[in-house]
Amino acid sequence: TVLTSELAEHLSVFLSILISAFFAMLSILVSKDTSKQTGKLYEQVLKETASTVLLEIVLCMMSLIISLAIIFLPDSIKCWAQIIISIVEYYLVFVMVLNMLILIKRFKALIDNG
């Protein structure tokens, strides 16, 4: 289905909450003390997890900008632009969901081993 203004408004709220959660997760990862961990694998997973969180933040911000564009586009432009923007938006959301599953797995491994 095509992304409507109402759906874009709900998606904007959800993405704003996700961005704040990812920033909180990033602050936890940055404050993690690696001096007591001797394994280089742990440090590598920590850095990769922080990079993945940053990627998620960028994807959420791009998706949020697209959602706001859908909300404020005039109705006359929405015909073809709405279909193209909807495809891009759904793709970004799909990539975000897949990356979130990877993040959950890595975050659990970091907490279990740290």
C-alpha positions in Angstrom: 0.0 0.0 0.0 1.0 3.6 -0.5 2.3 5.5 2.5 -0.4 8.0 3.5 0.0 11.1 5.6 -1.7 9.4 8.6 0.6 6.4 8.4 3.6 8.7 7.9 2.6 10.6 11.1 2.6 7.4 13.1 5.8 6.3 11.6 7.4 9.6 12.5 6.5 9.2 16.1 7.8 5.6 16.1 11.1 6.6 14.4 11.6 9.5 16.9 11.3 7.0 19.7 13.7 4.6 18.0 16.3 7.3 17.5 16.3 8.2 21.2 16.5 4.5 22.1 19.5 4.1 19.7 21.2 7.1 21.2 20.7 5.6 24.7 22.1 2.3 23.4 25.1 4.1 21.9 25.9 5.8 25.2 25.8 2.5 27.0 28.2 1.0 24.4 30.6 4.0 24.5 30.7 3.9 28.3 31.5 0.1 28.4 34.9 -0.4 30.0 37.1 -2.7 27.9 40.2 -2.5 30.1 39.2 -5.6 32.1 38.4 -7.6 28.9 41.5 -9.2 27.5 40.0 -10.5 24.3 40.3 -8.6 21.1 37.2 -10.3 19.9 35.1 -8.5 22.6 36.6 -5.1 21.6 35.9 -5.8 17.9 32.3 -6.8 18.6 31.9 -3.7 20.7 33.2 -1.4 17.9 31.1 -3.2 15.3 28.0 -2.9 17.5 28.6 0.8 18.0 29.0 1.2 14.2 25.7 -0.7 13.6 23.9 1.6 16.1 25.2 4.6 14.2 24.0 3.1 10.9 20.6 2.6 12.5 20.5 6.2 13.7 21.3 7.4 10.1 18.7 5.1 8.6 16.0 6.3 11.1 16.8 9.9 10.4 16.6 9.4 6.6 13.3 7.6 7.1 12.0 10.3 9.4 12.9 13.0 6.8 11.0 11.0 4.1 8.0 10.6 6.5 7.9 14.3 7.1 8.2 14.9 3.3 5.1 12.7 2.8 3.2 14.6 5.5 3.9 18.0 4.0 3.7 17.2 0.2 0.8 18.8 -1.5 -1.9 16.5 -2.8 -1.2 17.3 -6.5 2.4 16.0 -6.3 1.6 13.0 -4.2 0.4 10.8 -7.2 3.7 9.4 -8.5 6.0 10.8 -5.9 4.1 9.0 -3.2 4.6 5.6 -4.8 8.3 6.1 -5.2 8.8 7.5 -1.8 6.7 4.7 -0.3 9.0 2.1 -1.9 12.1 3.8 -0.5 10.5 4.2 2.9 9.5 0.5 3.1 13.0 -0.5 2.0 14.6 1.6 4.8 12.2 0.2 7.4 13.0 -3.4 6.2 16.7 -2.7 6.5 16.2 -1.2 9.9 14.3 -4.2 11.2 17.0 -6.6 9.9 19.8 -4.5 11.5 17.8 -4.4 14.8 17.8 -8.2 14.9 21.6 -8.1 14.5 21.9 -5.4 17.2 19.9 -7.5 19.7 22.1 -10.5 19.1 25.3 -8.5 19.5 24.1 -6.5 22.5 23.1 -9.8 24.2 26.5 -11.3 23.5 28.3 -8.1 24.9 26.2 -8.2 28.0 26.7 -11.9 28.6 30.4 -11.7 28.2 31.0 -8.4 29.8 
